[in-house]
């Protein structure tokens, strides 16, 4: 997939590249409000730590459901992907791999801890301070999330995604 992004080249026209998992509800119109206050300098090579969840539970407060990298960070990755694959392997999971690669390459990070809400419940989508909600592993639950975010009534029959832990 990364080769397709590099070959396509459209990422070069934008300041940020965002990768979102298919089971993640992503509300892009909310993202600017999270990135703007960080005041990332033009041309900086950074990725965004996207959650405030416990460091031990979230890969250092970076979860792969939504990955946000500056243009320079993506270019740095493309220039060095072979080394990351060679030395880091792919056993850490996709988010562990990209975070480990970024850190190894000296790409900086900034904290946008309120971007991602990791939970199985679409009812959290009414929390307007968040940008992404994951894992919502069912199309009806994802749609409920988007509906709730748009101010429509909550469909409680499709609130919890499959695999939600019983509490």
C-alpha positions in Angstrom: 0.0 0.0 0.0 2.8 2.4 0.8 4.3 1.9 -2.6 1.0 3.0 -4.2 0.9 6.2 -2.1 4.5 7.0 -3.0 4.0 6.3 -6.7 0.8 8.3 -6.8 2.5 11.3 -5.3 -0.6 13.2 -4.2 0.6 13.2 -0.6 3.1 15.8 -1.7 0.4 18.4 -2.3 -0.7 18.3 1.4 0.8 19.1 4.8 -0.5 15.9 6.4 -1.1 12.3 5.4 -3.7 10.4 7.5 -4.1 6.7 7.4 -7.4 5.4 8.9 -8.4 1.8 9.6 -11.6 0.7 8.0 -13.3 0.0 11.3 -12.5 3.5 12.6 -15.1 6.2 12.4 -13.1 9.3 11.2 -14.5 12.8 11.2 -12.0 14.8 9.3 -13.7 18.2 9.7 -12.7 18.0 13.4 -9.0 17.3 12.8 -7.9 20.8 12.0 -9.0 22.0 15.5 -6.6 19.5 17.0 -3.6 20.2 14.7 -3.8 24.0 14.6 -3.0 24.5 18.3 0.1 22.3 18.0 1.7 25.0 15.7 3.8 22.5 13.9 6.4 24.4 12.0 6.2 24.3 8.2 8.4 21.5 6.9 8.8 19.7 10.2 9.1 16.0 10.3 6.6 14.8 12.9 3.9 12.3 13.7 1.1 12.8 16.1 0.5 10.8 19.2 -3.2 10.5 19.0 -4.6 9.3 22.4 -4.4 10.0 26.0 -4.9 6.4 27.0 -2.4 4.8 29.4 1.0 4.6 27.8 1.3 0.9 28.5 -2.0 0.2 26.8 -1.6 2.3 23.8 1.9 1.9 22.4 3.2 5.1 23.9 -0.1 6.9 23.3 0.0 6.2 19.6 -2.6 3.8 18.2 -2.7 2.7 14.5 -6.4 3.3 14.0 -5.6 6.8 12.8 -2.0 7.7 11.9 -1.1 11.3 11.2 2.2 12.1 9.7 3.6 15.4 8.3 4.6 15.4 4.6 8.3 15.5 5.7 7.7 12.4 8.0 6.2 10.5 5.1 9.1 11.5 2.8 11.6 10.4 5.5 9.8 7.1 5.8 9.8 6.5 2.0 13.5 7.3 1.8 14.3 4.8 4.6 11.5 2.2 4.6 14.0 -0.6 3.6 16.0 0.0 6.7 12.9 0.0 8.9 11.8 -3.3 7.4 15.2 -4.8 7.8 15.8 -3.8 11.4 12.4 -3.5 12.9 10.6 -6.3 11.0 6.9 -6.4 11.1 6.2 -8.4 14.3 5.2 -5.4 16.4 1.9 -4.8 14.6 1.4 -2.0 12.1 1.2 0.8 14.6 4.2 -0.4 16.6 6.2 -0.7 13.3 5.4 2.8 12.1 6.0 4.4 15.5 9.2 2.4 15.9 10.3 3.4 12.4 9.5 7.1 13.0 11.4 7.1 16.3 14.4 5.3 14.8 14.6 7.7 12.0 14.6 10.7 14.3 11.1 11.9 13.3 9.7 14.0 16.1 6.3 13.7 17.6 3.7 16.0 19.1 0.8 15.1 21.3 -2.8 15.3 20.1 -4.1 13.1 22.8 -7.8 13.9 22.2 -7.9 12.8 18.6 -8.7 9.1 19.1 -11.2 7.5 21.4 -10.5 3.8 21.6 -13.7 2.1 22.5 -16.3 -0.3 21.0 -19.3 2.0 21.7 -20.7 4.3 19.0 -22.3 6.4 21.8 -18.9 8.0 22.3 -19.3 9.6 18.9 -21.4 12.4 20.4 -18.2 13.5 22.1 -17.4 16.4 19.7 -13.9 16.9 21.1 -12.7 13.6 19.4 -11.9 13.0 15.7 -11.8 9.2 15.5 -13.5 6.3 17.3 -12.2 2.7 17.1 -12.8 -0.2 17.0 -16.3 -0.2 15.6 -16.1 -3.5 13.7 -19.6 -3.6 12.3 -21.0 -1.5 9.5 -24.2 -0.7 11.5 -22.2 0.4 14.5 -20.0 2.6 12.3 -23.1 4.2 10.7 -24.6 4.8 14.1 -21.5 6.6 15.1 -21.7 8.9 12.0 -25.4 9.5 12.7 -24.7 10.4 16.3 -21.9 12.7 15.3 -24.3 14.4 12.9 -26.8 15.0 15.7 -29.3 12.2 14.8 -30.9 10.1 17.5 -28.9 7.2 19.0 -29.7 3.7 17.7 -29.0 1.7 20.8 -29.4 -1.6 19.0 -26.2 -0.8 17.1 -24.2 0.8 19.9 -21.6 -1.9 20.7 -19.2 -3.4 18.1 -18.6 -7.1 18.2 -15.7 -8.0 20.5 -16.6 -5.4 23.1 -15.4 -6.6 26.5 -18.1 -7.4 29.0 -17.7 -5.1 32.1 
